[in-house]
Every structure is written in C-alpha cells, then in structure tokens.
Amino acid sequence: MPKMKTHRGAAKRVKKTGSGKFKRMRANKSHILTKKTRKRKRRLRQSDIVAPSDAKRLSKILPYGA
C-alpha cells in the first residue's frame, strides 16, 4: 500500500494539537480593518479550534497530522 499524500493547502492552514484537535487562525483580519472594532480585531488575533464536523474531513486529508 503506497503512502497517502497530505493535502498541502490544508497543512499550511491547520496544526494538530497535543490532544488531537485541529487549531486554525480566524478569518477577516487581512484588510478593511478601520470599520472593525478594537475588541473584534483583538479577538481575530486568537487561534480557534476547528468544528468537529470539519475536523472529521481534515483528518482524512491530513493523514499524518499537520
């Protein structure tokens, strides 16, 4: 059986935590920041955990973690 290939696009965006969950950064922090509140921009700096429904799909395309 050949090795499975890792989806490189997903691997660059997601990291696997020690407990096996997937960690991602939040969207909407790249431009048009003047209309967003300070509180919202601070929150967008923090990482987030991927939803369980998406984590199942990620585990298939990232067979060896990320």
PQR file of N, CA, C, O and H, with PARSE charges and radii, in Angstrom:
ATOM      1  N   MET A   1       0.852  -1.188   0.000 -0.4000 1.5000
ATOM      2  CA  MET A   1       0.000   0.000   0.000 -0.0000 2.0000
ATOM      3  C   MET A   1       0.892   1.244   0.000  0.5500 1.7000
ATOM      4  O   MET A   1       1.735   1.391   0.885 -0.5500 1.4000
ATOM      5  N   PRO A   2       0.720   2.144  -0.979 -0.5600 1.5000
ATOM      6  CA  PRO A   2       1.544   3.352  -1.010  0.2800 2.0000
ATOM      7  C   PRO A   2       1.161   4.334   0.091  0.5500 1.7000
ATOM      8  O   PRO A   2       0.078   4.262   0.672 -0.5500 1.4000
ATOM      9  N   LYS A   3       2.075   5.243   0.354 -0.4000 1.5000
ATOM     10  CA  LYS A   3       1.799   6.273   1.358 -0.0000 2.0000
ATOM     11  C   LYS A   3       0.704   7.205   0.860  0.5500 1.7000
ATOM     12  O   LYS A   3       0.590   7.464  -0.338 -0.5500 1.4000
ATOM     13  H   LYS A   3       2.955   5.302  -0.118  0.4000 1.0000
ATOM     14  N   MET A   4      -0.101   7.707   1.795 -0.4000 1.5000
ATOM     15  CA  MET A   4      -1.133   8.683   1.432 -0.0000 2.0000
ATOM     16  C   MET A   4      -0.498  10.064   1.333  0.5500 1.7000
ATOM     17  O   MET A   4       0.439  10.385   2.064 -0.5500 1.4000
ATOM     18  H   MET A   4      -0.008   7.497   2.768  0.4000 1.0000
ATOM     19  N   LYS A   5      -1.016  10.863   0.430 -0.4000 1.5000
ATOM     20  CA  LYS A   5      -0.480  12.211   0.282 -0.0000 2.0000
ATOM     21  C   LYS A   5      -1.219  13.176   1.196  0.5500 1.7000
ATOM     22  O   LYS A   5      -2.435  13.086   1.366 -0.5500 1.4000
ATOM     23  H   LYS A   5      -1.777  10.602  -0.164  0.4000 1.0000
ATOM     24  N   THR A   6      -0.463  14.102   1.781 -0.4000 1.5000
ATOM     25  CA  THR A   6      -1.030  15.159   2.617 -0.0000 2.0000
ATOM     26  C   THR A   6      -1.517  16.285   1.721  0.5500 1.7000
ATOM     27  O   THR A   6      -0.840  16.650   0.759 -0.5500 1.4000
ATOM     28  H   THR A   6       0.524  14.176   1.643  0.4000 1.0000
ATOM     29  N   HIS A   7      -2.673  16.835   2.023 -0.4000 1.5000
ATOM     30  CA  HIS A   7      -3.205  17.999   1.300 -0.0000 2.0000
ATOM     31  C   HIS A   7      -2.412  19.221   1.770  0.5500 1.7000
ATOM     32  O   HIS A   7      -2.622  19.713   2.879 -0.5500 1.4000
ATOM     33  H   HIS A   7      -3.223  16.539   2.804  0.4000 1.0000
ATOM     34  N   ARG A   8      -1.506  19.703   0.927 -0.4000 1.5000
ATOM     35  CA  ARG A   8      -0.563  20.748   1.340 -0.0000 2.0000
ATOM     36  C   ARG A   8      -1.255  22.065   1.669  0.5500 1.7000
ATOM     37  O   ARG A   8      -0.795  22.793   2.548 -0.5500 1.4000
ATOM     38  H   ARG A   8      -1.335  19.303   0.026  0.4000 1.0000
ATOM     39  N   GLY A   9      -2.346  22.385   0.985 -0.4000 1.5000
ATOM     40  CA  GLY A   9      -3.078  23.627   1.274 -0.0000 2.0000
ATOM     41  C   GLY A   9      -3.653  23.613   2.677  0.5500 1.7000
ATOM     42  O   GLY A   9      -3.604  24.622   3.381 -0.5500 1.4000
ATOM     43  H   GLY A   9      -2.719  21.793   0.271  0.4000 1.0000
ATOM     44  N   ALA A  10      -4.200  22.472   3.089 -0.4000 1.5000
ATOM     45  CA  ALA A  10      -4.767  22.342   4.428 -0.0000 2.0000
ATOM     46  C   ALA A  10      -3.658  22.315   5.482  0.5500 1.7000
ATOM     47  O   ALA A  10      -3.819  22.871   6.568 -0.5500 1.4000
ATOM     48  H   ALA A  10      -4.240  21.653   2.517  0.4000 1.0000
ATOM     49  N   ALA A  11      -2.549  21.676   5.165 -0.4000 1.5000
ATOM     50  CA  ALA A  11      -1.436  21.554   6.115 -0.0000 2.0000
ATOM     51  C   ALA A  11      -0.848  22.918   6.480  0.5500 1.7000
ATOM     52  O   ALA A  11      -0.360  23.112   7.593 -0.5500 1.4000
ATOM     53  H   ALA A  11      -2.419  21.225   4.282  0.4000 1.0000
ATOM     54  N   LYS A  12      -0.898  23.862   5.532 -0.4000 1.5000
ATOM     55  CA  LYS A  12      -0.356  25.204   5.788 -0.0000 2.0000
ATOM     56  C   LYS A  12      -1.292  26.044   6.662  0.5500 1.7000
ATOM     57  O   LYS A  12      -0.861  27.019   7.277 -0.5500 1.4000
ATOM     58  H   LYS A  12      -1.294  23.704   4.628  0.4000 1.0000
ATOM     59  N   ARG A  13      -2.559  25.668   6.713 -0.4000 1.5000
ATOM     60  CA  ARG A  13      -3.548  26.469   7.435 -0.0000 2.0000
ATOM     61  C   ARG A  13      -3.911  25.919   8.802  0.5500 1.7000
ATOM     62  O   ARG A  13      -4.470  26.641   9.628 -0.5500 1.4000
ATOM     63  H   ARG A  13      -2.909  24.876   6.214  0.4000 1.0000
ATOM     64  N   VAL A  14      -3.603  24.652   9.056 -0.4000 1.5000
ATOM     65  CA  VAL A  14      -4.086  23.976  10.255 -0.0000 2.0000
ATOM     66  C   VAL A  14      -2.946  23.238  10.940  0.5500 1.7000
ATOM     67  O   VAL A  14      -2.083  22.660  10.280 -0.5500 1.4000
ATOM     68  H   VAL A  14      -3.150  24.066   8.385  0.4000 1.0000
ATOM     69  N   LYS A  15      -2.949  23.261  12.282 -0.4000 1.5000
ATOM     70  CA  LYS A  15      -1.968  22.494  13.068 -0.0000 2.0000
ATOM     71  C   LYS A  15      -2.733  21.572  13.996  0.5500 1.7000
ATOM     72  O   LYS A  15      -3.834  21.899  14.439 -0.5500 1.4000
ATOM     73  H   LYS A  15      -3.651  23.731  12.818  0.4000 1.0000
ATOM     74  N   LYS A  16      -2.150  20.418  14.291 -0.4000 1.5000
ATOM     75  CA  LYS A  16      -2.780  19.469  15.202 -0.0000 2.0000
ATOM     76  C   LYS A  16      -2.267  19.725  16.613  0.5500 1.7000
ATOM     77  O   LYS A  16      -1.065  19.899  16.815 -0.5500 1.4000
ATOM     78  H   LYS A  16      -1.255  20.153  13.931  0.4000 1.0000
ATOM     79  N   THR A  17      -3.174  19.750  17.593 -0.4000 1.5000
ATOM     80  CA  THR A  17      -2.782  19.992  18.982 -0.0000 2.0000
ATOM     81  C   THR A  17      -2.381  18.669  19.633  0.5500 1.7000
ATOM     82  O   THR A  17      -2.518  17.606  19.028 -0.5500 1.4000
ATOM     83  H   THR A  17      -4.150  19.609  17.429  0.4000 1.0000
ATOM     84  N   GLY A  18      -1.894  18.741  20.849 -0.4000 1.5000
ATOM     85  CA  GLY A  18      -1.477  17.554  21.573 -0.0000 2.0000
ATOM     86  C   GLY A  18      -2.612  16.591  21.839  0.5500 1.7000
ATOM     87  O   GLY A  18      -2.401  15.379  21.888 -0.5500 1.4000
ATOM     88  H   GLY A  18      -1.783  19.605  21.340  0.4000 1.0000
ATOM     89  N   SER A  19      -3.822  17.116  22.013 -0.4000 1.5000
ATOM     90  CA  SER A  19      -4.988  16.265  22.286 -0.0000 2.0000
ATOM     91  C   SER A  19      -5.627  15.733  21.007  0.5500 1.7000
ATOM     92  O   SER A  19      -6.603  14.986  21.069 -0.5500 1.4000
ATOM     93  H   SER A  19      -3.994  18.100  21.974  0.4000 1.0000
ATOM     94  N   GLY A  20      -5.083  16.113  19.841 -0.4000 1.5000
ATOM     95  CA  GLY A  20      -5.604  15.587  18.576 -0.0000 2.0000
ATOM     96  C   GLY A  20      -6.597  16.482  17.867  0.5500 1.7000
ATOM     97  O   GLY A  20      -7.085  16.135  16.791 -0.5500 1.4000
ATOM     98  H   GLY A  20      -4.290  16.720  19.791  0.4000 1.0000
ATOM     99  N   LYS A  21      -6.909  17.645  18.463 -0.4000 1.5000
ATOM    100  CA  LYS A  21      -7.824  18.579  17.805 -0.0000 2.0000
ATOM    101  C   LYS A  21      -7.035  19.396  16.787  0.5500 1.7000
ATOM    102  O   LYS A  21      -5.804  19.410  16.810 -0.5500 1.4000
ATOM    103  H   LYS A  21      -6.514  17.926  19.337  0.4000 1.0000
ATOM    104  N   PHE A  22      -7.748  20.074  15.897 -0.4000 1.5000
ATOM    105  CA  PHE A  22      -7.111  20.917  14.894 -0.0000 2.0000
ATOM    106  C   PHE A  22      -7.267  22.383  15.284  0.5500 1.7000
ATOM    107  O   PHE A  22      -8.347  22.826  15.674 -0.5500 1.4000
ATOM    108  H   PHE A  22      -8.748  20.063  15.878  0.4000 1.0000
ATOM    109  N   LYS A  23      -6.164  23.127  15.170 -0.4000 1.5000
ATOM    110  CA  LYS A  23      -6.138  24.541  15.527 -0.0000 2.0000
ATOM    111  C   LYS A  23      -6.001  25.360  14.249  0.5500 1.7000
ATOM    112  O   LYS A  23      -5.225  25.011  13.359 -0.5500 1.4000
ATOM    113  H   LYS A  23      -5.286  22.766  14.853  0.4000 1.0000
ATOM    114  N   ARG A  24      -6.765  26.458  14.163 -0.4000 1.5000
ATOM    115  CA  ARG A  24      -6.727  27.317  12.986 -0.0000 2.0000
ATOM    116  C   ARG A  24      -6.728  28.778  13.414  0.5500 1.7000
ATOM    117  O   ARG A  24      -7.057  29.092  14.558 -0.5500 1.4000
ATOM    118  H   ARG A  24      -7.395  26.741  14.886  0.4000 1.0000
ATOM    119  N   MET A  25      -6.365  29.658  12.512 -0.4000 1.5000
ATOM    120  CA  MET A  25      -6.473  31.085  12.769 -0.0000 2.0000
ATOM    121  C   MET A  25      -7.803  31.584  12.223  0.5500 1.7000
ATOM    122  O   MET A  25      -8.366  30.986  11.306 -0.5500 1.4000
ATOM    123  H   MET A  25      -6.098  29.402  11.583  0.4000 1.0000
ATOM    124  N   ARG A  26      -8.305  32.677  12.783 -0.4000 1.5000
ATOM    125  CA  ARG A  26      -9.599  33.225  12.372 -0.0000 2.0000
ATOM    126  C   ARG A  26      -9.461  34.039  11.087  0.5500 1.7000
ATOM    127  O   ARG A  26      -8.391  34.565  10.782 -0.5500 1.4000
ATOM    128  H   ARG A  26      -7.847  33.163  13.527  0.4000 1.0000
ATOM    129  N   ALA A  27     -10.541  34.131  10.354 -0.4000 1.5000
ATOM    130  CA  ALA A  27     -10.575  34.892   9.106 -0.0000 2.0000
ATOM    131  C   ALA A  27     -10.915  36.362   9.380  0.5500 1.7000
ATOM    132  O   ALA A  27     -11.183  36.739  10.521 -0.5500 1.4000
ATOM    133  H   ALA A  27     -11.410  33.703  10.601  0.4000 1.0000
ATOM    134  N   ASN A  28     -10.902  37.178   8.343 -0.4000 1.5000
ATOM    135  CA  ASN A  28     -11.332  38.592   8.349 -0.0000 2.0000
ATOM    136  C   ASN A  28     -10.363  39.523   9.071  0.5500 1.7000
ATOM    137  O   ASN A  28     -10.804  40.521   9.641 -0.5500 1.4000
ATOM    138  H   ASN A  28     -10.684  36.873   7.416  0.4000 1.0000
ATOM    139  N   LYS A  29      -9.070  39.239   9.071 -0.4000 1.5000
ATOM    140  CA  LYS A  29      -8.108  40.106   9.746 -0.0000 2.0000
ATOM    141  C   LYS A  29      -7.096  40.691   8.762  0.5500 1.7000
ATOM    142  O   LYS A  29      -6.085  41.252   9.187 -0.5500 1.4000
ATOM    143  H   LYS A  29      -8.712  38.428   8.608  0.4000 1.0000
ATOM    144  N   SER A  30      -7.347  40.571   7.455 -0.4000 1.5000
ATOM    145  CA  SER A  30      -6.335  40.992   6.492 -0.0000 2.0000
ATOM    146  C   SER A  30      -6.519  42.412   5.955  0.5500 1.7000
ATOM    147  O   SER A  30      -5.531  43.101   5.702 -0.5500 1.4000
ATOM    148  H   SER A  30      -8.168  40.116   7.111  0.4000 1.0000
ATOM    149  N   HIS A  31      -7.754  42.860   5.776 -0.4000 1.5000
ATOM    150  CA  HIS A  31      -7.968  44.219   5.250 -0.0000 2.0000
ATOM    151  C   HIS A  31      -9.337  44.730   5.669  0.5500 1.7000
ATOM    152  O   HIS A  31     -10.129  44.007   6.273 -0.5500 1.4000
ATOM    153  H   HIS A  31      -8.557  42.301   5.981  0.4000 1.0000
ATOM    154  N   ILE A  32      -9.604  45.992   5.337 -0.4000 1.5000
ATOM    155  CA  ILE A  32     -10.829  46.701   5.758 -0.0000 2.0000
ATOM    156  C   ILE A  32     -10.961  46.642   7.286  0.5500 1.7000
ATOM    157  O   ILE A  32     -11.993  46.235   7.820 -0.5500 1.4000
ATOM    158  H   ILE A  32      -8.961  46.580   4.846  0.4000 1.0000
ATOM    159  N   LEU A  33      -9.895  47.055   7.969 -0.4000 1.5000
ATOM    160  CA  LEU A  33      -9.869  46.946   9.427 -0.0000 2.0000
ATOM    161  C   LEU A  33     -10.396  48.193  10.133  0.5500 1.7000
ATOM    162  O   LEU A  33     -10.649  48.159  11.337 -0.5500 1.4000
ATOM    163  H   LEU A  33      -9.057  47.385   7.535  0.4000 1.0000
ATOM    164  N   THR A  34     -10.564  49.292   9.397 -0.4000 1.5000
ATOM    165  CA  THR A  34     -10.969  50.547  10.038 -0.0000 2.0000
ATOM    166  C   THR A  34     -12.390  50.486  10.586  0.5500 1.7000
ATOM    167  O   THR A  34     -12.688  51.112  11.603 -0.5500 1.4000
ATOM    168  H   THR A  34     -10.359  49.320   8.419  0.4000 1.0000
ATOM    169  N   LYS A  35     -13.267  49.738   9.923 -0.4000 1.5000
ATOM    170  CA  LYS A  35     -14.655  49.669  10.391 -0.0000 2.0000
ATOM    171  C   LYS A  35     -14.867  48.608  11.472  0.5500 1.7000
ATOM    172  O   LYS A  35     -15.943  48.540  12.065 -0.5500 1.4000
ATOM    173  H   LYS A  35     -13.024  49.230   9.097  0.4000 1.0000
ATOM    174  N   LYS A  36     -13.858  47.784  11.731 -0.4000 1.5000
ATOM    175  CA  LYS A  36     -13.983  46.747  12.753 -0.0000 2.0000
ATOM    176  C   LYS A  36     -13.554  47.304  14.107  0.5500 1.7000
ATOM    177  O   LYS A  36     -12.599  48.077  14.188 -0.5500 1.4000
ATOM    178  H   LYS A  36     -12.983  47.839  11.249  0.4000 1.0000
ATOM    179  N   THR A  37     -14.243  46.923  15.150 -0.4000 1.5000
ATOM    180  CA  THR A  37     -13.952  47.458  16.479 -0.0000 2.0000
ATOM    181  C   THR A  37     -12.638  46.882  17.014  0.5500 1.7000
ATOM    182  O   THR A  37     -12.178  45.835  16.559 -0.5500 1.4000
ATOM    183  H   THR A  37     -15.019  46.295  15.085  0.4000 1.0000
ATOM    184  N   ARG A  38     -12.045  47.578  17.982 -0.4000 1.5000
ATOM    185  CA  ARG A  38     -10.800  47.113  18.609 -0.0000 2.0000
ATOM    186  C   ARG A  38     -10.990  45.736  19.217  0.5500 1.7000
ATOM    187  O   ARG A  38     -10.140  44.855  19.091 -0.5500 1.4000
ATOM    188  H   ARG A  38     -12.419  48.429  18.352  0.4000 1.0000
ATOM    189  N   LYS A  39     -12.126  45.572  19.877 -0.4000 1.5000
ATOM    190  CA  LYS A  39     -12.429  44.298  20.533 -0.0000 2.0000
ATOM    191  C   LYS A  39     -12.477  43.149  19.508  0.5500 1.7000
ATOM    192  O   LYS A  39     -11.948  42.063  19.742 -0.5500 1.4000
ATOM    193  H   LYS A  39     -12.817  46.288  19.979  0.4000 1.0000
ATOM    194  N   ARG A  40     -13.115  43.420  18.388 -0.4000 1.5000
ATOM    195  CA  ARG A  40     -13.233  42.396  17.343 -0.0000 2.0000
ATOM    196  C   ARG A  40     -11.872  42.047  16.749  0.5500 1.7000
ATOM    197  O   ARG A  40     -11.586  40.876  16.499 -0.5500 1.4000
ATOM    198  H   ARG A  40     -13.545  44.302  18.198  0.4000 1.0000
ATOM    199  N   LYS A  41     -11.022  43.070  16.519 -0.4000 1.5000
ATOM    200  CA  LYS A  41      -9.694  42.827  15.952 -0.0000 2.0000
ATOM    201  C   LYS A  41      -8.798  42.063  16.925  0.5500 1.7000
ATOM    202  O   LYS A  41      -7.994  41.230  16.505 -0.5500 1.4000
ATOM    203  H   LYS A  41     -11.255  44.021  16.722  0.4000 1.0000
ATOM    204  N   ARG A  42      -8.932  42.339  18.207 -0.4000 1.5000
ATOM    205  CA  ARG A  42      -8.184  41.576  19.222 -0.0000 2.0000
ATOM    206  C   ARG A  42      -8.598  40.116  19.205  0.5500 1.7000
ATOM    207  O   ARG A  42      -7.759  39.219  19.288 -0.5500 1.4000
ATOM    208  H   ARG A  42      -9.585  43.015  18.548  0.4000 1.0000
ATOM    209  N   ARG A  43      -9.892  39.887  19.098 -0.4000 1.5000
ATOM    210  CA  ARG A  43     -10.424  38.513  19.070 -0.0000 2.0000
ATOM    211  C   ARG A  43      -9.953  37.753  17.830  0.5500 1.7000
ATOM    212  O   ARG A  43      -9.713  36.548  17.891 -0.5500 1.4000
ATOM    213  H   ARG A  43     -10.574  40.616  19.031  0.4000 1.0000
ATOM    214  N   LEU A  44      -9.823  38.453  16.718 -0.4000 1.5000
ATOM    215  CA  LEU A  44      -9.391  37.813  15.476 -0.0000 2.0000
ATOM    216  C   LEU A  44      -7.924  37.385  15.514  0.5500 1.7000
ATOM    217  O   LEU A  44      -7.502  36.547  14.716 -0.5500 1.4000
ATOM    218  H   LEU A  44     -10.018  39.433  16.669  0.4000 1.0000
ATOM    219  N   ARG A  45      -7.140  37.959  16.443 -0.4000 1.5000
ATOM    220  CA  ARG A  45      -5.730  37.549  16.583 -0.0000 2.0000
ATOM    221  C   ARG A  45      -5.599  36.154  17.181  0.5500 1.7000
ATOM    222  O   ARG A  45      -4.619  35.452  16.932 -0.5500 1.4000
ATOM    223  H   ARG A  45      -7.483  38.639  17.091  0.4000 1.0000
ATOM    224  N   GLN A  46      -6.591  35.761  17.971 -0.4000 1.5000
ATOM    225  CA  GLN A  46      -6.518  34.483  18.687 -0.0000 2.0000
ATOM    226  C   GLN A  46      -6.811  33.321  17.748  0.5500 1.7000
ATOM    227  O   GLN A  46      -7.570  33.451  16.788 -0.5500 1.4000
ATOM    228  H   GLN A  46      -7.387  36.332  18.173  0.4000 1.0000
ATOM    229  N   SER A  47      -6.190  32.178  18.048 -0.4000 1.5000
ATOM    230  CA  SER A  47      -6.488  30.978  17.263 -0.0000 2.0000
ATOM    231  C   SER A  47      -7.787  30.368  17.750  0.5500 1.7000
ATOM    232  O   SER A  47      -8.325  30.765  18.783 -0.5500 1.4000
ATOM    233  H   SER A  47      -5.573  32.073  18.828  0.4000 1.0000
ATOM    234  N   ASP A  48      -8.284  29.401  16.999 -0.4000 1.5000
ATOM    235  CA  ASP A  48      -9.566  28.776  17.314 -0.0000 2.0000
ATOM    236  C   ASP A  48      -9.471  27.293  17.008  0.5500 1.7000
ATOM    237  O   ASP A  48      -8.588  26.863  16.266 -0.5500 1.4000
ATOM    238  H   ASP A  48      -7.847  29.078  16.160  0.4000 1.0000
ATOM    239  N   ILE A  49     -10.366  26.520  17.568 -0.4000 1.5000
ATOM    240  CA  ILE A  49     -10.426  25.080  17.317 -0.0000 2.0000
ATOM    241  C   ILE A  49     -11.403  24.829  16.175  0.5500 1.7000
ATOM    242  O   ILE A  49     -12.469  25.442  16.115 -0.5500 1.4000
ATOM    243  H   ILE A  49     -11.084  26.869  18.170  0.4000 1.0000
ATOM    244  N   VAL A  50     -11.038  23.935  15.277 -0.4000 1.5000
ATOM    245  CA  VAL A  50     -11.894  23.594  14.142 -0.0000 2.0000
ATOM    246  C   VAL A  50     -13.128  22.842  14.639  0.5500 1.7000
ATOM    247  O   VAL A  50     -13.032  22.032  15.560 -0.5500 1.4000
ATOM    248  H   VAL A  50     -10.172  23.437  15.325  0.4000 1.0000
ATOM    249  N   ALA A  51     -14.274  23.106  14.039 -0.4000 1.5000
ATOM    250  CA  ALA A  51     -15.530  22.449  14.405 -0.0000 2.0000
ATOM    251  C   ALA A  51     -15.423  20.938  14.176  0.5500 1.7000
ATOM    252  O   ALA A  51     -14.740  20.495  13.253 -0.5500 1.4000
ATOM    253  H   ALA A  51     -14.353  23.764  13.291  0.4000 1.0000
ATOM    254  N   PRO A  52     -16.095  20.154  15.014 -0.5600 1.5000
ATOM    255  CA  PRO A  52     -15.995  18.681  14.895  0.2800 2.0000
ATOM    256  C   PRO A  52     -16.361  18.135  13.516  0.5500 1.7000
ATOM    257  O   PRO A  52     -15.749  17.173  13.052 -0.5500 1.4000
ATOM    258  N   SER A  53     -17.350  18.737  12.861 -0.4000 1.5000
ATOM    259  CA  SER A  53     -17.757  18.269  11.526 -0.0000 2.0000
ATOM    260  C   SER A  53     -16.644  18.485  10.503  0.5500 1.7000
ATOM    261  O   SER A  53     -16.432  17.646   9.627 -0.5500 1.4000
ATOM    262  H   SER A  53     -17.847  19.518  13.238  0.4000 1.0000
ATOM    263  N   ASP A  54     -15.930  19.612  10.614 -0.4000 1.5000
ATOM    264  CA  ASP A  54     -14.818  19.888   9.704 -0.0000 2.0000
ATOM    265  C   ASP A  54     -13.574  19.097  10.101  0.5500 1.7000
ATOM    266  O   ASP A  54     -12.771  18.731   9.243 -0.5500 1.4000
ATOM    267  H   ASP A  54     -16.103  20.293  11.325  0.4000 1.0000
ATOM    268  N   ALA A  55     -13.414  18.836  11.388 -0.4000 1.5000
ATOM    269  CA  ALA A  55     -12.245  18.090  11.869 -0.0000 2.0000
ATOM    270  C   ALA A  55     -12.235  16.681  11.297  0.5500 1.7000
ATOM    271  O   ALA A  55     -11.172  16.128  11.015 -0.5500 1.4000
ATOM    272  H   ALA A  55     -14.066  19.134  12.085  0.4000 1.0000
ATOM    273  N   LYS A  56     -13.407  16.105  11.127 -0.4000 1.5000
ATOM    274  CA  LYS A  56     -13.504  14.756  10.553 -0.0000 2.0000
ATOM    275  C   LYS A  56     -12.985  14.759   9.115  0.5500 1.7000
ATOM    276  O   LYS A  56     -12.269  13.844   8.710 -0.5500 1.4000
ATOM    277  H   LYS A  56     -14.271  16.555  11.356  0.4000 1.0000
ATOM    278  N   ARG A  57     -13.346  15.784   8.349 -0.4000 1.5000
ATOM    279  CA  ARG A  57     -12.866  15.889   6.962 -0.0000 2.0000
ATOM    280  C   ARG A  57     -11.371  16.162   6.925  0.5500 1.7000
ATOM    281  O   ARG A  57     -10.660  15.615   6.083 -0.5500 1.4000
ATOM    282  H   ARG A  57     -13.928  16.528   8.678  0.4000 1.0000
ATOM    283  N   LEU A  58     -10.888  17.010   7.839 -0.4000 1.5000
ATOM    284  CA  LEU A  58      -9.465  17.331   7.886 -0.0000 2.0000
ATOM    285  C   LEU A  58      -8.624  16.102   8.203  0.5500 1.7000
ATOM    286  O   LEU A  58      -7.537  15.938   7.649 -0.5500 1.4000
ATOM    287  H   LEU A  58     -11.466  17.455   8.524  0.4000 1.0000
ATOM    288  N   SER A  59      -9.108  15.243   9.080 -0.4000 1.5000
ATOM    289  CA  SER A  59      -8.326  14.071   9.456 -0.0000 2.0000
ATOM    290  C   SER A  59      -8.130  13.135   8.264  0.5500 1.7000
ATOM    291  O   SER A  59      -7.169  12.367   8.233 -0.5500 1.4000
ATOM    292  H   SER A  59      -9.991  15.376   9.530  0.4000 1.0000
ATOM    293  N   LYS A  60      -9.032  13.194   7.287 -0.4000 1.5000
ATOM    294  CA  LYS A  60      -8.877  12.376   6.079 -0.0000 2.0000
ATOM    295  C   LYS A  60      -7.836  12.956   5.123  0.5500 1.7000
ATOM    296  O   LYS A  60      -7.061  12.213   4.522 -0.5500 1.4000
ATOM    297  H   LYS A  60      -9.813  13.818   7.313  0.4000 1.0000
ATOM    298  N   ILE A  61      -7.820  14.272   4.986 -0.4000 1.5000
ATOM    299  CA  ILE A  61      -6.875  14.868   4.038 -0.0000 2.0000
ATOM    300  C   ILE A  61      -5.513  15.172   4.659  0.5500 1.7000
ATOM    301  O   ILE A  61      -4.563  15.500   3.949 -0.5500 1.4000
ATOM    302  H   ILE A  61      -8.450  14.875   5.475  0.4000 1.0000
ATOM    303  N   LEU A  62      -5.419  15.060   6.002 -0.4000 1.5000
ATOM    304  CA  LEU A  62      -4.136  15.204   6.696 -0.0000 2.0000
ATOM    305  C   LEU A  62      -3.867  13.902   7.455  0.5500 1.7000
ATOM    306  O   LEU A  62      -4.006  13.867   8.678 -0.5500 1.4000
ATOM    307  H   LEU A  62      -6.191  14.794   6.579  0.4000 1.0000
ATOM    308  N   PRO A  63      -3.485  12.836   6.753 -0.5600 1.5000
ATOM    309  CA  PRO A  63      -3.369  11.525   7.399  0.2800 2.0000
ATOM    310  C   PRO A  63      -2.270  11.447   8.448  0.5500 1.7000
ATOM    311  O   PRO A  63      -2.357  10.619   9.355 -0.5500 1.4000
ATOM    312  N   TYR A  64      -1.241  12.276   8.355 -0.4000 1.5000
ATOM    313  CA  TYR A  64      -0.124  12.216   9.307 -0.0000 2.0000
ATOM    314  C   TYR A  64      -0.053  13.449  10.176  0.5500 1.7000
ATOM    315  O   TYR A  64       1.028  13.813  10.640 -0.5500 1.4000
ATOM    316  H   TYR A  64      -1.170  12.948   7.618  0.4000 1.0000
ATOM    317  N   GLY A  65      -1.180  14.104  10.410 -0.4000 1.5000
ATOM    318  CA  GLY A  65      -1.184  15.346  11.170 -0.0000 2.0000
ATOM    319  C   GLY A  65      -0.796  16.498  10.284  0.5500 1.7000
ATOM    320  O   GLY A  65      -0.762  16.350   9.062 -0.5500 1.4000
ATOM    321  H   GLY A  65      -2.058  13.809  10.033  0.4000 1.0000
ATOM    322  N   ALA A  66      -0.500  17.652  10.868 -0.4000 1.5000
ATOM    323  CA  ALA A  66      -0.103  18.807  10.062 -0.0000 2.0000
ATOM    324  C   ALA A  66       0.966  19.604  10.779  0.5500 1.7000
ATOM    325  O   ALA A  66       1.432  20.618  10.260 -0.5500 1.4000
ATOM    326  H   ALA A  66      -0.527  17.773  11.860  0.4000 1.0000
TER
END
